[in-house]
Structure formats: C-alpha cells, structure tokens
Amino acid sequence: MLTRRQMLQSSALGFGNLALAGLLAEARANEVRANPLEPRAPHFMPRAKRVIFLFMHGGPSQVDTFDYKPLLQRDDGRPLPFARPRVVSSPTGNLLKSPFRFAQYGQSGQWVSEVFPHVASRVDDLCIIRSMHGSNSRHGGALLELHTGSDTFVRPSMGSWITYGLGTENQNLPGFITICPTLTHGGVNNYASAFLPAVYHGTPIGNAATPAERATIPFIAGPTPRGIQRMELDFLNQLNRARMARTGPDSALESRIASFELAFRMQAAAPELQDISRETPATQRLYGLDEAATRNFGRQCLMARRFAERGVRFIQVTHSYKWDQHGNLRRDVARNALEVDKPIAGLLADLKSRGLLDDTLLVWGGEFGRTPTAQGRDGRDHNPQGFTMWLAGAGVRPGLAHGSTDDYGYYAEGDKVHFHDLHATILHLLGLDHERLTFRYAGRDFRLTDVRGEVVRGILA
C-alpha cells in the first residue's frame, strides 16, 4: 500500500503533464489573431452592428421617470403594505409619492414623467423594460454587475466582450470608446478588458471630472514626425516578433503591438472625428449645444453618433454621478433629466434620420433604481429589486413596455429581467450566442453572462 508521500512522488510527472495539457488547451482556445480588431463574423444574422450605452450613474428612480404607480400616489405617507428586502442600503420610512406628473404619450400610450418631455415625444421608438433587477444594492458592486456581469470579481466589460467577439468596422479607431467615464465605484474596471487581450480595453475620452468640450483622445498628436514614428514602430515590431519566434504565441504581446499600430493610425483619423465645428447649427441645436444645461451631455451624445457612423462597435456615454437622490429628490431629478432629456431625444432623432437607428442599439439606464419608500423627507434609497431601463433601435420592438413591478414599484414581478438576461439579449441582437462567446482563462471558460442569462425574446422585433 502506497503512502501519501510515495503516491505524490510517483505521480508528480503525471501532474506536470496535466498542467501542460491545460495550458496548451488554453492557448488553442484563445488563438492569437493576426489582427485582433479585424471584423469577425457573428454566430448568426445580427440585427444590430453597434451599441450606444447611455449610462445614468447613481440609479435613476423608476417611479419618477418611466414607471407610473397610481397606488403610490394615492397611498403617500402610508406604510409599505408588504415586507422590504432583507438586505437594503439603509432604512427607509413610509411610501413617498412622485412629485412629478405622468402622462401617456405617442400611439403606444406609454406613461412618462413630465421631467422627460423630449424623450416622451420619441416614446414610440422605445422598448421600455420595467422589470429589471440586479443582485447588489451598493454602487460599486452594482456598477460592476451592470458593466461586467459580476458584482464581486474583476471581469471583462460588456464593451470588451463585444469587441472581442466582433472586432471593429473601422481599423483606424478603437472598437470600444467610453466618453467621460466615471472615476468612482469601480472606475476603470467598468470598461476594462480584464483577462481578455488588452486591445479590447475601452478607450476613455476624458472622464467624469472633465467637461465634454475638453474631453479628447489623449496624446493623439505627438511631437515626433510620423515618418520617424513609423520607423520606430517597425523596429519595435521586428524585436517583438523575433521574441515570439523564440518563445511562441503571446496574446498579451500581440495586443500591445496592435495597440501601438492602432494609436499610430488614429493620429490621422481622430482629430477630424472629434471636431464638431462642421456639424450644422441645426444639428447642434438638436442636441442642445446652444443651451447651458444641455451642452455638456449633448456634446457627448453628438460624439457618440459620430463614432457610431464611423464604425466604432461599442460607445458608452456617462451622465456621472448625479442620479443618487437620497435627498432633494424633486430638485435633483428635475435637474438631471433637464441635462439629458433633449440630447437623448436629439440622438434618437438624428440616428433615425440618418438610417443609423436601423442597425444601432441604444441602451439607457443606471445600476439600479430607487425605493418607493422615503429616505428622510425628500429622498429614496437604492433599489436593485425592480427598476426600469429602455432600449431602442436595431431589433427591438418599438413602443413596447415589457414586464412590470408591483403596485408600488418596489419589486420586479412580471417577466423579470436580470442583468444577465439583458447582456444575453444585447449579444443576441449583435448576432452573438452568449453561451458560445467564451474565453478560456485560469483553466475555465468565462463568458459575459457567467453561468446564467436568457435572451428576452418578448422584446425582439
């Protein structure tokens, strides 16, 4: 009979072989691409070619924007007639009605708050999901779950997965751009490529602390003449590829080479793209660039359209960090909506007039919603149990309200949609099977939806 020490000694070579086999399998699964950003065929016929994600950082209140609750208005000040979630951010009091009037708009008759008059005028373009829910009531975890599918671990972001799966249509621009991204609640992890090759990392333009008019791709014009840069890059590539000839495939090094080449090409394409002076005055007014309240977010939305029409695969626009109304609900929700309402409606109208809405998917929402119960005198706490997001454009049913919350807007009840389901649906609209879009890392296959997620077929056109 072998002792444990003898067994380990005799089988050590076998363990080594197992480890080697695992490493070789991982290398085969994640083969190095000659051009990692080249367009790739989807798994099936897509409805969308690109995504614009309008992220409302902080968690917009569903019951003050797109989820009208007559009983909440009637029962203002009364106790919540059912149990609260076991895990909440902090205690809340009795029911708090919305301080805003709701009305029905469009042929679809969707209810929209008075704080979104311009978006309400485009409501027949929207597919409103009123039954969203997530797993985390804290901003950091909730932002990571929305952006990466995990609220606890560092994982590749949604934009990185999409660019990994499809590449980009424009080889002179990044496949994934994030405009004025947030610096808090996960920061760069919300647009990072994590263990995917670095070339799929989101390219930030400015940040939340930078006015949009000063948000540009950094270091786009260097002091070195382009001819000299080209010689330097060619020599660097020669050294790197000589190294790989000795050591074998290296996805990290390939991604670094691709990033250098992309940065070189962007010097010619990006300056003109970021210059909006040639946009007509009518277009600039459409986005609200002529008004102080809407100028900043309007510029971001206009840049998103320009990136979309030039073939960028995933563009994120962030309104940060303003939607966290623990107090001053009436004042701040009205102010926030004023800043984004006209630019968003302008983006919808502009995409539609240019034929881009047919193959561009818009996604609007935050990391969670708010409680229908009061925090203090005029505030609402975090609520991942039930909230609203909306989609518009390629492949979704316009003028539809999908799912529902309870009579007071606390819990998602009918046709519930988790973040994993949202991610699976976005990938599906892009022609990607969320169960097949995988990357082998640390001995297992990872995907954006982890081990869950169902396509929300009820919203598909």
C-alpha positions in Angstrom: 0.0 0.0 0.0 1.4 3.4 -1.0 1.9 6.2 1.5 0.6 9.6 0.5 4.2 10.8 0.1 5.0 7.9 -2.2 1.9 8.5 -4.3 2.8 12.1 -4.8 6.4 11.3 -5.6 5.4 8.7 -8.2 2.6 10.8 -9.8 4.4 14.2 -9.9 5.3 13.8 -13.6 1.6 13.0 -14.3 0.5 16.2 -12.6 3.0 18.1 -14.7 1.6 16.6 -17.8 -1.9 17.5 -16.8 -0.8 21.1 -16.2 0.9 21.3 -19.6 -2.2 19.9 -21.3 -4.3 22.5 -19.6 -2.0 25.3 -20.7 -1.9 24.0 -24.3 -5.7 23.8 -24.4 -6.0 27.3 -23.2 -3.6 28.5 -25.8 -5.6 26.7 -28.5 -8.9 28.1 -27.3 -7.5 31.7 -27.3 -5.6 31.6 -30.5 -3.6 34.7 -31.4 -5.2 36.7 -34.2 -3.0 38.4 -36.8 -5.3 41.5 -36.4 -7.3 41.2 -33.2 -9.6 44.1 -34.2 -10.5 42.8 -37.7 -14.2 42.4 -38.2 -15.4 38.9 -37.3 -18.4 37.0 -38.5 -21.2 36.8 -35.9 -22.7 33.4 -34.9 -25.9 34.2 -36.8 -27.5 37.1 -38.7 -27.4 40.2 -36.4 -30.0 42.9 -36.1 -27.5 45.4 -34.7 -24.0 46.4 -35.7 -23.1 48.6 -32.8 -24.3 49.7 -29.3 -24.6 53.1 -27.7 -25.0 52.8 -23.9 -26.4 55.9 -22.2 -25.4 55.3 -18.6 -27.1 57.2 -15.8 -24.7 56.8 -12.9 -26.3 56.8 -9.5 -29.5 54.9 -10.1 -32.5 56.8 -11.6 -35.8 56.5 -9.8 -38.1 54.3 -11.9 -41.3 55.7 -10.1 -40.3 59.3 -11.0 -39.4 58.6 -14.7 -40.9 55.7 -16.6 -42.9 53.5 -14.2 -46.1 55.3 -13.2 -47.7 54.0 -10.0 -51.2 55.3 -9.2 -51.4 53.5 -5.9 -48.1 55.1 -4.8 -49.7 58.5 -5.5 -52.8 57.5 -3.5 -51.1 56.0 -0.5 -48.4 58.6 0.0 -47.3 58.7 3.6 -48.7 55.2 4.5 -46.6 52.2 5.5 -45.4 49.8 2.7 -48.0 47.0 2.8 -45.5 44.2 2.4 -42.1 43.2 3.6 -39.0 45.1 2.5 -36.0 43.2 1.1 -33.8 41.5 3.7 -30.7 43.4 2.5 -31.1 47.1 2.0 -28.7 50.0 1.8 -30.2 51.8 4.8 -33.7 52.1 6.5 -36.5 53.9 4.8 -39.8 55.1 6.0 -43.3 55.2 4.6 -44.4 55.5 0.9 -43.4 58.6 -0.9 -45.4 59.6 -4.0 -43.7 61.0 -7.0 -43.6 64.8 -7.1 -43.9 64.7 -10.9 -47.0 64.4 -13.1 -47.2 61.5 -15.5 -49.0 61.4 -18.9 -49.4 59.0 -21.8 -47.6 59.7 -25.0 -47.5 58.5 -28.6 -49.5 55.9 -30.3 -48.3 53.4 -27.8 -49.7 55.4 -24.9 -46.6 54.8 -22.7 -46.6 56.6 -19.3 -43.7 59.0 -19.0 -42.9 61.6 -16.3 -43.1 65.3 -17.0 -39.3 65.6 -16.5 -38.7 63.9 -19.8 -40.8 65.8 -22.3 -38.4 65.4 -25.2 -37.9 61.7 -24.7 -41.6 61.3 -24.3 -42.1 62.7 -27.8 -40.0 59.8 -29.0 -41.6 57.2 -26.8 -42.9 55.1 -29.8 -39.2 54.4 -30.6 -38.6 53.0 -27.1 -38.8 49.5 -25.8 -39.2 50.0 -22.0 -38.2 47.2 -19.6 -39.9 47.9 -16.3 -38.9 44.6 -14.6 -35.1 44.9 -14.4 -33.4 43.6 -11.2 -29.9 43.1 -10.1 -28.0 41.4 -7.2 -26.3 44.3 -5.4 -27.6 47.4 -3.5 -24.2 49.1 -3.4 -23.0 51.4 -6.2 -19.6 49.6 -6.6 -21.0 46.1 -6.9 -24.0 47.2 -8.9 -21.9 49.1 -11.5 -19.6 46.1 -11.9 -22.6 43.8 -12.4 -24.2 46.1 -15.0 -20.9 46.6 -16.9 -19.2 43.2 -16.5 -21.8 40.6 -15.3 -20.1 40.1 -11.9 -20.6 42.2 -8.8 -17.7 40.6 -6.9 -14.8 39.8 -9.3 -12.9 41.8 -11.9 -14.2 40.6 -15.3 -14.1 41.9 -18.8 -16.6 44.7 -19.5 -19.5 44.4 -21.9 -17.9 46.6 -24.5 -14.7 44.5 -24.3 -16.6 41.2 -24.8 -18.5 42.7 -27.8 -15.3 44.0 -29.4 -13.6 40.6 -28.7 -16.5 38.9 -30.4 -17.0 41.1 -33.5 -13.9 43.3 -33.9 -14.4 46.8 -35.2 -15.6 48.1 -38.6 -13.0 50.9 -38.6 -9.4 49.9 -38.3 -8.3 53.5 -37.6 -10.4 53.8 -34.4 -10.8 51.7 -31.3 -13.6 49.2 -31.2 -14.8 50.4 -27.7 -14.9 54.0 -26.7 -16.2 55.4 -23.4 -16.9 59.1 -23.2 -16.4 60.9 -19.8 -16.4 57.6 -17.8 -16.9 57.6 -14.1 -13.9 57.7 -11.8 -15.7 56.1 -8.9 -17.5 52.8 -8.0 -15.1 50.6 -9.8 -13.6 53.2 -12.1 -11.6 51.7 -14.9 -12.8 48.2 -14.1 -16.2 49.2 -15.6 -14.6 49.5 -19.1 -11.5 47.2 -18.7 -10.7 44.1 -20.7 -9.5 42.3 -17.6 -8.1 38.9 -18.8 -9.1 39.5 -22.4 -6.3 40.8 -24.6 -5.5 44.5 -23.8 -6.6 45.6 -27.3 -10.2 45.1 -26.3 -9.9 47.5 -23.4 -12.2 50.6 -23.6 -10.5 53.8 -24.8 -11.6 56.6 -22.4 -12.2 60.1 -23.8 -11.9 62.4 -20.8 -13.5 61.4 -17.5 -16.4 62.5 -15.3 -14.3 65.4 -14.0 -13.6 66.7 -17.5 -16.1 69.0 -19.4 -17.1 67.3 -22.6 -15.6 70.1 -24.7 -12.2 69.3 -23.3 -12.6 65.5 -23.5 -10.4 64.2 -26.3 -8.4 61.1 -27.1 -5.2 61.8 -25.2 -1.8 62.1 -26.8 -3.3 62.0 -30.3 -0.7 64.4 -31.7 2.8 63.7 -30.6 6.0 65.8 -31.3 7.7 63.1 -33.3 7.1 63.3 -37.1 5.0 60.4 -38.5 7.8 59.1 -40.7 10.1 58.7 -37.7 7.2 57.1 -35.7 6.7 54.6 -38.5 10.4 53.6 -38.4 10.3 53.3 -34.6 7.2 51.1 -34.7 8.6 48.9 -37.4 11.8 48.3 -35.4 9.8 47.6 -32.2 7.6 45.2 -34.1 10.7 43.5 -35.5 12.1 43.0 -32.0 8.8 41.8 -30.6 8.1 39.3 -33.4 11.7 37.9 -33.1 11.0 37.3 -29.4 7.7 35.5 -30.2 9.6 33.4 -32.8 11.7 32.1 -29.9 9.0 31.9 -27.1 5.9 31.1 -29.1 2.5 32.8 -29.3 1.9 35.6 -26.8 -1.5 37.2 -26.8 -0.5 40.0 -24.4 2.4 41.0 -26.7 0.3 40.7 -29.8 -2.3 43.0 -28.2 0.4 45.5 -27.3 1.7 45.5 -30.9 -1.9 46.0 -32.2 -2.4 48.9 -29.7 0.7 50.7 -30.9 -0.4 50.3 -34.5 -3.9 51.5 -33.8 -2.6 54.5 -31.9 -0.4 55.4 -34.9 -3.4 55.2 -37.3 -5.6 57.1 -35.0 -3.4 60.2 -35.4 -4.9 60.7 -38.8 -8.5 59.8 -38.1 -9.3 61.0 -34.6 -8.6 64.8 -34.8 -11.2 65.3 -37.6 -13.7 63.0 -35.9 -13.6 64.9 -32.6 -14.0 68.3 -34.4 -17.8 69.0 -34.4 -17.4 72.5 -35.9 -18.6 71.2 -39.2 -21.9 70.0 -37.8 -24.7 72.2 -38.9 -26.2 74.7 -36.4 -29.5 72.9 -36.7 -27.8 69.6 -35.6 -26.0 71.3 -32.7 -29.3 72.8 -31.6 -31.0 69.4 -31.9 -28.5 68.1 -29.2 -28.9 71.1 -27.0 -25.4 72.5 -27.6 -26.9 76.0 -27.6 -28.2 75.7 -24.0 -26.0 75.8 -20.9 -28.0 73.0 -19.2 -27.7 70.5 -22.0 -24.4 71.5 -23.7 -22.2 69.0 -21.8 -24.2 65.9 -22.2 -25.4 67.0 -25.7 -21.8 67.1 -26.9 -21.2 63.6 -25.6 -24.3 62.3 -27.4 -23.3 64.0 -30.6 -19.8 62.5 -30.4 -21.5 59.1 -29.8 -23.3 59.5 -33.1 -20.1 60.5 -34.9 -18.3 57.5 -33.5 -21.2 55.2 -34.4 -21.4 56.3 -38.0 -17.6 55.7 -38.3 -17.9 52.1 -37.3 -17.0 52.1 -33.6 -18.6 48.9 -32.2 -19.4 50.0 -28.6 -19.8 53.6 -27.4 -20.6 54.5 -23.8 -21.9 57.9 -22.7 -22.0 58.6 -19.0 -24.0 61.1 -17.0 -22.0 60.9 -13.9 -22.5 60.9 -10.8 -25.9 62.6 -10.4 -28.7 60.2 -10.0 -28.2 59.2 -6.4 -31.2 61.0 -4.8 -31.1 60.2 -1.1 -32.4 63.7 -0.6 -33.6 66.7 -2.7 -35.5 64.3 -4.9 -37.7 66.9 -6.5 -34.9 69.4 -7.3 -32.2 66.9 -8.4 -34.3 64.5 -10.6 -35.7 67.5 -12.5 -32.2 69.0 -12.9 -30.7 65.6 -14.1 -33.5 65.0 -16.5 -33.2 68.5 -17.9 -29.5 67.9 -18.7 -30.1 64.7 -20.6 -33.6 64.8 -22.0 -33.1 67.0 -25.1 -29.7 65.4 -26.0 -31.1 61.9 -25.8 -34.2 62.8 -27.9 -31.9 64.5 -30.3 -29.7 61.4 -30.6 -32.7 59.3 -31.3 -34.0 61.7 -34.0 -30.6 62.1 -35.6 -29.8 58.4 -35.8 -33.3 57.7 -37.2 -33.0 60.5 -39.9 -29.6 59.1 -41.0 -30.8 55.5 -41.1 -28.4 54.5 -38.3 -31.1 53.5 -35.8 -31.9 50.5 -38.0 -28.6 48.9 -37.0 -27.6 50.8 -33.9 -28.9 49.6 -30.5 -29.4 52.3 -27.8 -29.5 51.2 -24.1 -30.5 53.7 -21.3 -30.3 53.1 -17.6 -28.4 53.0 -14.3 -27.0 50.4 -12.0 -30.3 50.1 -10.0 -33.5 52.0 -9.2 -34.8 53.7 -6.1 -37.2 52.7 -3.3 -40.9 53.9 -3.4 -40.4 54.5 0.3 -39.0 57.7 1.7 -35.5 58.3 2.9 -35.6 61.4 5.0 -38.2 63.9 3.9 -37.4 64.0 0.2 -35.2 61.1 -0.9 -35.2 57.5 -2.0 -32.7 54.7 -1.2 -31.0 52.2 -3.6 -33.3 49.5 -5.0 -31.9 46.7 -7.2 -35.1 44.7 -6.7 -37.1 46.4 -9.5 -36.3 49.2 -11.9 -36.5 50.5 -15.4 -34.2 50.5 -18.4 -35.0 51.1 -22.0 -33.7 50.0 -25.4 -34.3 51.5 -28.9 -33.2 50.7 -32.4 -32.0 47.6 -34.1 -34.0 44.5 -33.4 -36.2 45.6 -30.5 -39.9 46.2 -30.6 -40.7 49.9 -30.5 -43.5 51.3 -28.4 -43.4 48.3 -26.1 -43.5 48.1 -22.3 -42.1 44.8 -21.1 -42.5 43.4 -17.6 -43.8 45.2 -14.5 -43.1 45.9 -10.9 -45.6 45.6 -8.0 -48.3 48.2 -7.4 -45.8 50.5 -5.6 -42.7 49.9 -7.8 -40.5 48.0 -5.3 -40.1 44.5 -6.7 -39.9 43.3 -10.3 -42.8 40.8 -10.7 -43.9 40.2 -14.3 -41.5 39.0 -16.9 -38.4 39.7 -14.8 -35.2 40.7 -16.5 -31.9 40.3 -14.7 -28.6 41.9 -15.9 -27.5 38.6 -17.2 -30.7 38.4 -19.3 -30.0 42.0 -20.6 -26.5 41.1 -21.6 -27.6 37.9 -23.3 -30.2 39.9 -25.3 -27.7 42.6 -26.3 -25.3 39.9 -27.6 -28.2 38.2 -29.4 -29.1 41.4 -31.2 -25.5 41.6 -32.3 -25.6 38.1 -33.7 -23.7 36.5 -30.8 -24.7 33.5 -28.8 -23.9 34.4 -25.2 -23.1 30.8 -24.4 -20.6 30.5 -27.2 -18.8 33.8 -26.7 -16.2 32.5 -24.3 -12.6 33.0 -23.3 -10.5 30.4 -21.5 -8.7 31.8 -18.5 -7.2 30.1 -15.4 -8.5 26.7 -16.6 -12.1 27.5 -17.3 -14.2 29.1 -19.9 -15.6 32.5 -19.0 -18.4 34.5 -20.6 -20.2 37.8 -20.0 -23.3 36.0 -18.6 -21.2 33.7 -16.4 -23.5 30.6 -16.0 -26.9 32.3 -16.3 -28.8 34.5 -18.7 -31.7 34.1 -21.1 -32.5 36.1 -24.2 -35.6 38.3 -23.5 -37.4 37.2 -26.7 -40.5 39.2 -25.8 -38.8 42.4 -26.7 -37.4 41.3 -30.1 -38.9 42.7 -33.2 
